[in-house]
Amino acid sequence: MGLKLGNMLPRRDISFFELKGKTLAVDSYVHLYEFLTTLPKLTDKHGRITSHLNGLFFRTTRLIAEGVKLCFVFDGFFPSVGMHYKRFYRSAKPRITKTVTKYVVDSSKRLLRLLGLPVIQAPSEAEAQAAFMCSKGDVWAVASKDLDAIMFCARRLVQNLTFSKKRKLPKGGFVWYGPYLYEWEEIRRSLGLDKKKFIAVCILSGTDFNPGGVPGIGPRKALKLVKRYGLMVFSHVKWPFAFHWNDLFYLIENIPVTMNYRLKWGKIKRNAIMRFLCDEHNFDVERVESTLNKLENVCV
C-alpha cells in the first residue's frame, strides 16, 4: 500500500541523464508486482508465467544502457508490531505471496545475477534495507513506487523508475507520472519536521503496519496535529489499533536490516541469458539478442 503523503511532499522531475552513473537500490517486490499485474499474461511452453521476466529484462537493460547503476533488494519476513526483533541479521529468507511466488522470486534473482547485478536479500522490508544502504552512502538513492523508504531514513528516493510517462489505473484510464526525486533534506525543510515527528505524521495517516491510520486524520491534518502537539500528539487522538502506538514507532525506527551484503557488479553473461530466456522460457531470440547487443559497450 505504502505511505499516502505524496501530494504533501516536495519533489522534482529527474531525468535519466541526471541518473547516469548513480547507484540505485531497487525495491524489487513492487516492480515484480507491477509487471505481474499490469503487463499481459505471458507464459512459456511449460505454462510458467514470464511476464515478470519480460518486464524485468527489458526495463533493466534499458536502464543499464542509460548508465544507471542498479542493485536489487528483495523483501524478507513481514514484521509484527509489538515484537522486538534484533536490529541486524546475517541471513534471511525471501517473502513469498500469492502473486510474487517462490518461482517468481527465484527466476528474477537468477536473471539479475546473469545481468551482473547485485542481489540483496533483506531480512524484513526491502524499503528499509535499501534506505539503510542509502543512509550509509553505499547507494545514491532508493528506487520504488512507494514512499516508505523516506520513513525509514533514506536520503533520497526515486519514484516511478520507468520510461513510460503514463500508468494505467485499476478502474480504467491513465495517469501521467515520473520519475520523481524526493530528498529528505528538502522534505525536512518544507514540512519543518525532524525525523521522529515525520514518523509520527506517517503513523497517524497510515502505514503498511497500520493501514488507514487514525480514522478522520489524513496527511495534512496529521501534519497540523504533530506541529501543534509534537510527539504528545498520540494522547490527543483516539488510537484504533490493538497494539500501542509506541510499539509501532519502535518498529519503524528499529526494523531489521542486514550489513551482510556486497555491492559488486559483474559481467553480463550473454550466452547464459540466451539459454535462460530463449531456451527455457521461449523469449524471442532476435529481440533478446538485439537488446543484449545494445549493452556490449556498457560497463555494468
SERO-4910 file (N, C-alpha, C, O; in steps of 0.05 Angstrom, whole numbers):
BEGIN
 pado doro    nc1    nc2    nc3   cac1   cac2   cac3    cc1    cc2    cc3    oc1    oc2    oc3
  Met    A     17    -24      0      0      0      0     17     25      0     14     42    -17
  Gly    A     36     27     19     54     50     20     42     74     34     18     75     39
  Leu    A     59     94     39     50    119     51     33    135     32     36    133      7
  Lys    A     14    151     43     -4    167     27      3    197     30    -15    213     33
  Leu    A     29    203     29     37    231     34     46    245      9     54    268     10
  Gly    A     44    232    -14     56    242    -39     50    271    -46     68    285    -53
  Asn    A     25    279    -44     17    306    -52     27    327    -32     27    351    -38
  Met    A     37    319     -9     46    338     11     76    341     11     86    361     23
  Leu    A     90    323     -1    119    324      0    131    337    -25    122    332    -47
  Pro    A    152    354    -21    165    366    -44    180    346    -61    192    328    -50
  Arg    A    178    349    -87    192    331   -105    198    346   -130    187    368   -135
  Arg    A    215    335   -147    220    347   -172    224    325   -193    231    302   -187
  Asp    A    219    331   -218    225    313   -240    255    308   -241    271    326   -236
  Ile    A    262    283   -248    290    277   -252    294    262   -278    278    243   -283
  Ser    A    313    269   -293    318    256   -319    337    233   -317    352    231   -297
  Phe    A    336    216   -337    355    193   -336    384    203   -341    403    190   -334
  Phe    A    386    226   -354    413    238   -357    425    245   -329    448    240   -325
  Glu    A    408    255   -311    417    262   -284    424    236   -268    441    237   -250
  Leu    A    411    214   -275    415    189   -260    439    174   -271    447    154   -259
  Lys    A    450    182   -293    473    168   -304    497    167   -284    505    188   -274
  Gly    A    507    143   -280    529    140   -261    521    138   -232    538    133   -215
  Lys    A    495    142   -226    485    140   -199    478    111   -192    468     96   -210
  Thr    A    482    103   -167    475     76   -158    448     77   -144    444     92   -125
  Leu    A    429     60   -153    402     59   -141    397     31   -130    403     11   -143
  Ala    A    385     30   -106    376      5    -95    346      2   -101    330     18    -91
  Val    A    340    -18   -117    312    -21   -127    296    -39   -107    305    -60   -100
  Asp    A    273    -29   -100    254    -45    -85    241    -65   -104    223    -58   -119
  Ser    A    251    -90   -104    244   -109   -124    215   -117   -124    203   -120   -146
  Tyr    A    203   -121   -101    176   -131    -99    156   -114   -114    139   -124   -129
  Val    A    157    -88   -110    137    -70   -123    140    -71   -154    121    -68   -168
  His    A    165    -74   -163    169    -76   -192    158   -102   -203    145   -103   -224
  Leu    A    164   -124   -189    154   -150   -198    124   -151   -197    111   -161   -216
  Tyr    A    112   -140   -176     83   -140   -173     70   -123   -196     50   -131   -207
  Glu    A     84   -101   -203     74    -85   -225     74   -100   -251     54   -100   -266
  Phe    A     96   -114   -257     98   -130   -282     76   -152   -283     64   -156   -304
  Leu    A     72   -165   -260     53   -187   -259     24   -178   -261      7   -194   -270
  Thr    A     18   -154   -253    -10   -145   -252    -17   -126   -274    -41   -121   -279
  Thr    A      2   -114   -288     -5    -94   -308      3   -103   -337     -9    -94   -356
  Leu    A     23   -120   -339     31   -130   -366     12   -153   -374      1   -166   -357
  Pro    A     10   -157   -401     -6   -180   -410      6   -206   -398     30   -208   -395
  Lys    A    -11   -225   -393     -1   -250   -381     14   -266   -402      3   -275   -422
  Leu    A     40   -270   -397     57   -284   -415     66   -310   -402     71   -311   -378
  Thr    A     67   -332   -417     76   -358   -406     95   -371   -426     95   -365   -450
  Asp    A    111   -390   -416    128   -406   -433    114   -432   -441     90   -436   -434
  Lys    A    128   -449   -455    115   -474   -465    107   -493   -443     91   -511   -447
  His    A    118   -489   -419    110   -505   -396     88   -493   -380     80   -504   -359
  Gly    A     78   -470   -389     56   -457   -375     65   -439   -352     48   -429   -337
  Arg    A     91   -435   -349    101   -418   -328     99   -388   -335    105   -381   -358
  Ile    A     91   -372   -316     88   -343   -321    115   -331   -327    135   -337   -314
  Thr    A    116   -313   -347    141   -300   -354    138   -270   -356    156   -256   -365
  Ser    A    115   -259   -349    110   -230   -350    131   -215   -334    141   -194   -343
  His    A    138   -226   -311    157   -212   -293    185   -212   -306    199   -192   -304
  Leu    A    192   -234   -319    219   -235   -332    220   -216   -356    240   -204   -361
  Asn    A    198   -214   -370    196   -196   -393    200   -167   -384    217   -152   -395
  Gly    A    185   -159   -364    187   -131   -354    214   -126   -342    226   -105   -346
  Leu    A    224   -145   -326    249   -142   -312    272   -139   -332    290   -122   -329
  Phe    A    273   -157   -352    295   -157   -371    296   -132   -387    317   -119   -389
  Phe    A    274   -125   -399    274   -102   -418    276    -75   -404    289    -57   -415
  Arg    A    264    -72   -381    267    -46   -367    295    -44   -355    307    -23   -357
  Thr    A    305    -65   -343    331    -64   -330    353    -59   -350    371    -43   -346
  Thr    A    352    -73   -373    373    -70   -393    372    -42   -405    393    -30   -412
  Arg    A    349    -30   -407    347     -3   -417    359     17   -397    372     36   -405
  Leu    A    354     12   -372    366     29   -351    396     27   -351    411     46   -348
  Ile    A    406      2   -354    435     -2   -355    447     13   -379    468     26   -377
  Ala    A    433     12   -402    442     26   -426    443     56   -422    459     70   -434
  Glu    A    426     66   -404    425     95   -398    447    102   -378    451    126   -371
  Gly    A    462     82   -368    484     88   -349    476     88   -320    492     96   -303
  Val    A    452     79   -314    443     77   -286    454     51   -274    452     30   -286
  Lys    A    466     53   -250    477     30   -237    457     19   -217    448     34   -199
  Leu    A    450     -6   -219    428    -17   -204    436    -40   -186    454    -56   -194
  Cys    A    424    -42   -163    424    -66   -147    396    -71   -138    380    -52   -136
  Phe    A    388    -96   -132    361   -103   -127    358   -115    -99    372   -133    -92
  Val    A    338   -104    -84    334   -113    -57    307   -127    -55    287   -117    -65
  Phe    A    307   -151    -43    283   -168    -41    273   -168    -12    288   -169      7
  Asp    A    246   -168     -9    234   -169     17    239   -196     32    241   -217     19
  Gly    A    241   -194     59    242   -217     76    215   -220     90    194   -215     78
  Phe    A    216   -226    116    191   -230    131    177   -203    136    190   -183    138
  Phe    A    150   -205    138    135   -181    146    134   -179    176    123   -197    189
  Pro    A    145   -158    188    147   -157    217    120   -152    231    102   -139    219
  Ser    A    118   -161    255     94   -157    271     99   -135    292    119   -135    305
  Val    A     80   -117    293     83    -95    313     81   -107    341     64   -124    347
  Gly    A     99    -98    359    100   -108    386    122   -128    391    130   -133    413
  Met    A    132   -140    369    155   -158    371    181   -142    370    184   -126    351
  His    A    198   -146    388    224   -132    389    245   -149    376    259   -165    389
  Tyr    A    247   -146    349    267   -161    334    295   -151    339    299   -127    346
  Lys    A    315   -168    334    342   -157    334    345   -139    310    332   -143    289
  Arg    A    362   -119    312    365    -99    291    380   -110    266    372   -104    244
  Phe    A    401   -125    271    417   -134    248    417   -164    245    420   -179    265
  Tyr    A    412   -173    221    411   -202    215    433   -208    195    441   -192    178
  Arg    A    444   -233    197    464   -241    178    452   -256    154    463   -255    132
  Ser    A    430   -270    158    417   -284    136    387   -280    137    376   -272    157
  Ala    A    374   -286    115    345   -281    113    333   -298     91    348   -308     74
  Lys    A    307   -301     92    292   -316     71    274   -297     56    263   -278     69
  Pro    A    269   -301     30    252   -283     15    222   -286     23    213   -307     32
  Arg    A    208   -264     20    179   -264     25    164   -275      1    170   -268    -22
  Ile    A    146   -293      6    131   -306    -15    101   -299    -12     91   -301     11
  Thr    A     88   -292    -33     60   -285    -32     45   -300    -55     58   -314    -71
  Lys    A     19   -297    -56      3   -310    -76     11   -300   -104      9   -315   -123
  Thr    A     18   -274   -106     26   -263   -132     55   -266   -138     64   -276   -158
  Val    A     72   -257   -119    101   -259   -121    109   -285   -108    117   -286    -85
  Thr    A    108   -306   -124    113   -333   -114    143   -339   -112    160   -323   -120
  Lys    A    149   -362   -101    177   -371    -99    190   -373   -127    213   -365   -130
  Tyr    A    175   -383   -146    185   -385   -173    191   -357   -184    211   -353   -197
  Val    A    173   -338   -179    177   -311   -189    203   -299   -177    219   -287   -191
  Val    A    206   -302   -151    229   -291   -137    255   -305   -147    274   -291   -154
  Asp    A    255   -331   -147    279   -346   -155    287   -340   -184    311   -336   -189
  Ser    A    268   -340   -202    274   -335   -230    284   -306   -235    301   -301   -252
  Ser    A    272   -287   -219    281   -259   -222    309   -256   -212    325   -242   -224
  Lys    A    316   -268   -189    343   -266   -178    363   -278   -197    385   -268   -201
  Arg    A    355   -301   -210    373   -314   -229    379   -295   -252    402   -293   -260
  Leu    A    358   -283   -263    362   -265   -286    380   -241   -279    398   -234   -294
  Leu    A    375   -229   -256    390   -206   -247    420   -213   -244    437   -198   -251
  Arg    A    425   -236   -232    453   -245   -229    467   -250   -256    490   -244   -259
  Leu    A    452   -260   -275    463   -264   -302    469   -238   -315    487   -236   -332
  Leu    A    454   -217   -307    460   -190   -317    483   -176   -302    490   -153   -308
  Gly    A    494   -190   -283    517   -180   -268    510   -160   -246    526   -145   -238
  Leu    A    485   -161   -237    475   -141   -218    474   -153   -190    467   -177   -186
  Pro    A    481   -138   -169    480   -147   -142    451   -152   -133    433   -136   -139
  Val    A    446   -174   -119    420   -181   -108    423   -182    -78    440   -197    -67
  Ile    A    407   -167    -63    409   -166    -34    383   -177    -23    361   -167    -30
  Gln    A    385   -196     -5    361   -207      9    358   -193     36    375   -197     54
  Ala    A    337   -177     38    332   -163     63    321   -182     84    307   -201     76
  Pro    A    326   -179    109    314   -196    130    284   -189    133    268   -207    140
  Ser    A    277   -164    127    249   -156    130    240   -139    106    239   -149     84
  Glu    A    235   -114    111    225    -96     89    247    -88     71    268    -77     79
  Ala    A    243    -92     45    263    -84     25    268    -53     26    291    -44     23
  Glu    A    247    -38     29    250     -9     30    268      0     54    283     18     51
  Ala    A    265    -14     76    281     -8    100    310    -15     95    328      0    102
  Gln    A    315    -38     82    342    -46     76    355    -27     56    378    -18     59
  Ala    A    340    -20     35    350     -1     15    355     26     28    375     40     21
  Ala    A    338     35     46    341     61     59    366     60     77    381     80     79
  Phe    A    371     37     90    395     34    107    420     36     89    440     50     97
  Met    A    420     24     66    443     25     48    447     54     38    470     63     34
  Cys    A    425     68     33    427     96     25    437    114     47    453    132     42
  Ser    A    428    109     71    437    126     94    467    122     99    481    140    110
  Lys    A    478     98     92    507     93     95    523    105     72    547    106     73
  Gly    A    509    113     51    523    124     28    532    102      8    547    108    -10
  Asp    A    523     78     12    530     56     -7    515     58    -33    524     48    -54
  Val    A    491     70    -33    476     76    -57    468    105    -56    466    117    -35
  Trp    A    463    116    -80    455    144    -81    426    149    -73    420    168    -60
  Ala    A    409    130    -81    381    133    -75    367    106    -75    378     86    -85
  Val    A    343    105    -64    325     82    -65    307     86    -89    299    109    -94
  Ala    A    301     65   -104    282     66   -126    257     50   -119    259     25   -116
  Ser    A    234     63   -117    210     49   -110    186     65   -119    187     90   -121
  Lys    A    163     52   -124    138     66   -129    127     77   -103    113     98   -103
  Asp    A    133     64    -80    123     72    -54    142     92    -41    166     94    -49
  Leu    A    132    107    -21    148    127     -8    159    118     19    170    133     34
  Asp    A    154     92     26    161     82     52    191     86     59    197     90     83
  Ala    A    208     85     39    237     87     45    244    114     59    263    115     74
  Ile    A    228    135     54    233    160     67    228    158     97    243    169    113
  Met    A    207    143    104    201    138    132    223    123    145    228    125    169
  Phe    A    237    106    130    259     90    140    286    104    138    307     91    139
  Cys    A    286    130    135    311    147    135    328    146    110    352    151    111
  Ala    A    316    141     87    331    143     62    336    173     56    319    190     61
  Arg    A    360    179     47    367    206     40    352    215     15    344    238     13
  Arg    A    349    196     -4    336    203    -29    319    180    -38    325    156    -32
  Leu    A    298    186    -53    281    166    -65    274    174    -93    265    196    -98
  Val    A    278    156   -112    269    160   -139    244    143   -143    244    119   -141
  Gln    A    222    157   -148    196    144   -151    190    141   -181    196    158   -197
  Asn    A    178    118   -188    170    112   -215    194    111   -234    196    127   -253
  Leu    A    211     93   -229    235     89   -246    227     74   -271    232     50   -274
  Thr    A    215     88   -289    204     76   -314    206     96   -336    207    120   -332
  Phe    A    208     85   -361    209    102   -384    181    110   -394    179    129   -410
  Ser    A    161     96   -385    134    103   -392    125    128   -377    130    131   -353
  Lys    A    112    146   -390    103    171   -377     73    169   -369     62    189   -360
  Lys    A     61    146   -372     34    143   -363     30    115   -351     43     96   -359
  Arg    A     12    114   -332      6     89   -318    -23     84   -319    -40    102   -314
  Lys    A    -30     58   -324    -58     51   -325    -70     49   -297    -57     38   -279
  Leu    A    -93     60   -293   -106     59   -267   -123     34   -264   -134     24   -284
  Pro    A   -126     23   -240   -141     -2   -236   -170      0   -246   -180    -20   -256
  Lys    A   -182     23   -245   -210     26   -253   -213     37   -281   -234     46   -290
  Gly    A   -191     37   -296   -191     47   -324   -179     75   -326   -177     89   -306
  Gly    A   -171     82   -350   -158    107   -354   -129    107   -348   -118     86   -340
  Phe    A   -116    130   -351    -87    132   -346    -80    157   -330    -95    176   -330
  Val    A    -57    156   -317    -47    179   -303    -19    183   -312     -3    164   -315
  Trp    A    -11    208   -317     16    215   -325     34    219   -301     26    231   -281
  Tyr    A     58    208   -303     75    209   -279    104    205   -285    112    197   -307
  Gly    A    122    211   -265    150    209   -260    168    202   -283    160    202   -306
  Pro    A    194    196   -277    204    193   -249    208    219   -234    213    240   -246
  Tyr    A    206    216   -207    208    239   -190    230    234   -169    236    211   -162
  Leu    A    242    255   -159    262    253   -138    252    266   -113    244    290   -113
  Tyr    A    252    251    -91    246    261    -64    273    262    -48    287    242    -49
  Glu    A    278    284    -35    302    285    -18    295    293     10    279    311     15
  Trp    A    306    278     30    298    282     57    303    310     67    287    321     81
  Glu    A    326    322     60    332    349     69    311    369     59    304    387     74
  Glu    A    302    366     35    281    383     24    254    379     39    240    398     45
  Ile    A    248    354     44    224    347     59    225    359     87    205    370     96
  Arg    A    247    355    100    251    366    127    247    396    128    233    406    145
  Arg    A    259    410    109    257    439    109    229    448    102    218    467    114
  Ser    A    216    434     83    189    442     74    168    438     96    151    455    100
  Leu    A    170    415    110    150    409    130    157    420    157    139    422    174
  Gly    A    182    426    162    191    436    188    190    414    209    184    420    232
  Leu    A    197    390    201    196    367    220    223    354    222    238    353    202
  Asp    A    229    343    245    252    325    247    243    297    241    220    293    235
  Lys    A    261    278    242    255    251    234    233    238    251    215    225    240
  Lys    A    234    241    277    215    229    295    187    241    290    167    226    290
  Lys    A    185    266    286    159    279    281    148    271    254    124    268    250
  Phe    A    166    267    234    157    257    208    145    229    210    125    222    198
  Ile    A    158    212    227    148    185    231    120    186    244    102    171    237
  Ala    A    116    205    262     90    208    275     69    215    255     46    205    256
  Val    A     75    233    236     56    240    215     49    215    198     26    211    192
  Cys    A     70    199    192     65    175    176     47    156    191     28    145    179
  Ile    A     51    152    217     35    134    233      6    143    234    -13    127    231
  Leu    A      2    169    239    -25    179    241    -41    176    215    -65    170    216
  Ser    A    -28    180    193    -42    179    167    -42    151    155    -56    146    136
  Gly    A    -26    133    166    -27    105    158     -2     95    144      9    108    126
  Thr    A      7     71    152     30     58    140     21     29    133     -2     22    137
  Asp    A     40     14    123     34    -15    117     28    -30    143     16    -51    142
  Phe    A     37    -19    166     34    -33    191      8    -25    205     -2    -40    223
  Asn    A     -3     -2    198    -29      6    209    -45     19    186    -49     43    186
  Pro    A    -54      3    168    -68     13    144    -91     31    151   -107     25    168
  Gly    A    -93     54    137   -114     73    141   -108     93    163   -121    115    163
  Gly    A    -90     87    181    -83    105    202   -106    110    222   -124     94    224
  Val    A   -104    133    235   -125    140    254   -149    151    239   -146    170    223
  Pro    A   -173    141    243   -197    150    228   -201    180    229   -199    192    251
  Gly    A   -206    192    206   -211    221    205   -187    238    203   -188    262    203
  Ile    A   -163    225    203   -138    240    202   -123    233    176   -112    211    174
  Gly    A   -122    252    158   -107    249    133    -79    261    137    -73    271    159
  Pro    A    -63    261    116    -36    271    118    -34    300    128    -18    307    145
  Arg    A    -51    318    117    -49    347    124    -58    352    153    -46    368    167
  Lys    A    -79    338    161    -88    341    189    -67    329    208    -62    340    229
  Ala    A    -55    307    200    -34    295    216    -10    314    220      0    317    242
  Leu    A     -3    327    198     19    347    199     12    370    218     28    378    235
  Lys    A    -12    380    216    -21    402    233    -21    393    263    -12    409    280
  Leu    A    -30    369    269    -31    360    296     -3    356    308      2    363    331
  Val    A     15    344    291     42    339    301     57    366    306     72    368    325
  Lys    A     52    386    289     64    412    293     54    425    318     68    440    332
  Arg    A     29    419    325     17    431    349     26    416    375     33    429    395
  Tyr    A     25    389    374     30    374    399     56    359    400     64    349    421
  Gly    A     71    358    377     96    343    377     90    313    381     70    303    371
  Leu    A    108    299    394    104    271    398     83    264    420     76    241    424
  Met    A     72    285    433     49    281    451     23    279    436      2    276    448
  Val    A     24    280    409      0    280    393    -17    255    397    -42    257    395
  Phe    A     -5    233    404    -20    208    406    -38    208    431    -57    191    432
  Ser    A    -33    225    450    -51    228    473    -75    245    466    -93    249    483
  His    A    -75    257    442    -97    275    434   -114    263    411   -131    277    400
  Val    A   -109    238    405   -125    224    384   -135    198    396   -124    188    415
  Lys    A   -155    187    383   -166    161    391   -152    139    375   -158    135    352
  Trp    A   -134    125    388   -118    104    375   -135     79    370   -144     68    390
  Pro    A   -139     71    345   -158     49    340   -146     21    338   -161      2    334
  Phe    A   -120     18    342   -108     -8    337   -103    -22    363   -100    -10    384
  Ala    A   -101    -49    362    -98    -66    385    -70    -61    398    -68    -63    422
  Phe    A    -50    -56    382    -24    -51    393    -20    -22    400    -35     -5    391
  His    A      0    -17    417      5     10    426     21     25    404     37     14    391
  Trp    A     15     51    401     28     67    380     59     67    385     74     68    365
  Asn    A     67     66    410     96     67    415    110     42    405    134     43    397
  Asp    A     96     19    404    108     -5    393    112     -3    363    132    -12    352
  Leu    A     93     11    349     97     15    320    119     35    315    135     31    297
  Phe    A    121     55    332    143     75    329    170     61    332    189     66    317
  Tyr    A    172     43    352    196     28    357    203     11    333    227     10    325
  Leu    A    184     -3    321    188    -20    299    199     -4    275    218    -13    262
  Ile    A    187     19    269    196     35    246    225     44    250    241     44    231
  Glu    A    232     52    274    259     61    279    280     39    281    304     43    277
  Asn    A    271     14    286    289     -8    291    283    -32    274    289    -55    281
  Ile    A    271    -28    251    264    -50    233    289    -66    225    309    -53    219
  Pro    A    287    -92    224    311   -108    218    323   -102    191    309   -100    171
  Val    A    349   -101    190    365    -98    165    389   -116    168    394   -128    189
  Thr    A    405   -117    146    429   -133    147    452   -116    137    449    -99    119
  Met    A    476   -120    149    500   -108    138    516   -128    121    537   -122    110
  Asn    A    504   -152    119    517   -174    104    509   -173     75    495   -191     65
  Tyr    A    517   -152     61    512   -150     32    538   -141     18    555   -128     31
  Arg    A    540   -147     -7    563   -140    -23    555   -127    -49    540   -140    -64
  Leu    A    563   -103    -54    556    -89    -78    579    -92    -98    597    -75   -100
  Lys    A    577   -114   -114    597   -119   -134    583   -126   -160    567   -144   -161
  Trp    A    590   -110   -181    577   -114   -207    595   -132   -224    620   -129   -224
  Gly    A    583   -150   -239    599   -169   -255    592   -165   -285    577   -147   -293
  Lys    A    604   -182   -301    599   -181   -330    572   -193   -337    563   -211   -323
  Ile    A    561   -183   -358    536   -195   -368    542   -222   -381    559   -223   -398
  Lys    A    528   -242   -372    532   -269   -382    513   -274   -406    492   -286   -403
  Arg    A    522   -265   -429    505   -265   -453    494   -293   -460    470   -296   -463
  Asn    A    512   -312   -462    503   -339   -471    484   -351   -451    465   -364   -458
  Ala    A    490   -347   -425    472   -358   -404    445   -345   -404    425   -358   -399
  Ile    A    444   -319   -410    418   -305   -412    402   -315   -436    378   -319   -433
  Met    A    416   -320   -458    402   -331   -482    390   -358   -475    367   -364   -483
  Arg    A    405   -375   -461    394   -402   -454    371   -399   -435    351   -413   -438
  Phe    A    374   -381   -415    353   -378   -395    327   -367   -407    306   -378   -402
  Leu    A    330   -345   -422    305   -332   -432    294   -346   -457    270   -351   -459
  Cys    A    311   -353   -475    302   -364   -501    297   -394   -500    276   -403   -510
  Asp    A    316   -409   -490    313   -438   -489    294   -447   -468    277   -465   -473
  Glu    A    297   -436   -444    280   -445   -421    252   -431   -421    233   -444   -412
  His    A    251   -406   -430    226   -391   -426    214   -380   -452    196   -364   -452
  Asn    A    225   -389   -475    213   -383   -501    211   -354   -508    193   -346   -522
  Phe    A    231   -337   -500    232   -310   -508    241   -309   -538    254   -328   -547
  Asp    A    234   -288   -551    242   -284   -579    272   -280   -581    283   -262   -569
  Val    A    285   -298   -596    315   -297   -598    325   -270   -609    343   -259   -598
  Glu    A    313   -261   -630    322   -236   -643    319   -212   -625    337   -195   -623
  Arg    A    297   -212   -610    293   -189   -593    312   -189   -569    323   -168   -562
  Val    A    317   -212   -558    337   -214   -536    365   -207   -545    379   -193   -532
  Glu    A    372   -218   -568    399   -212   -580    402   -182   -585    423   -171   -579
  Ser    A    382   -170   -597    383   -142   -603    386   -125   -578    401   -106   -577
  Thr    A    372   -133   -557    374   -119   -531    402   -122   -519    414   -102   -510
  Leu    A    413   -146   -520    440   -150   -508    461   -136   -525    482   -128   -514
  Asn    A    457   -134   -551    477   -120   -568    480    -91   -560    502    -80   -562
  Lys    A    459    -79   -550    460    -51   -542    476    -47   -517    484    -24   -510
  Leu    A    482    -69   -503    497    -67   -477    526    -74   -480    541    -74   -461
  Glu    A    535    -81   -505    562    -90   -509    584    -71   -500    605    -79   -490
  Asn    A    578    -45   -503    598    -25   -495    591    -11   -469    602     11   -463
  Val    A    573    -23   -454    565    -11   -429    578    -25   -406    577    -50   -405
  Cys    A    590    -11   -387    602    -23   -363    580    -24   -342    571     -4   -333
  Val    A    573    -49   -333    554    -51   -312    567    -44   -286    554    -45   -265
***
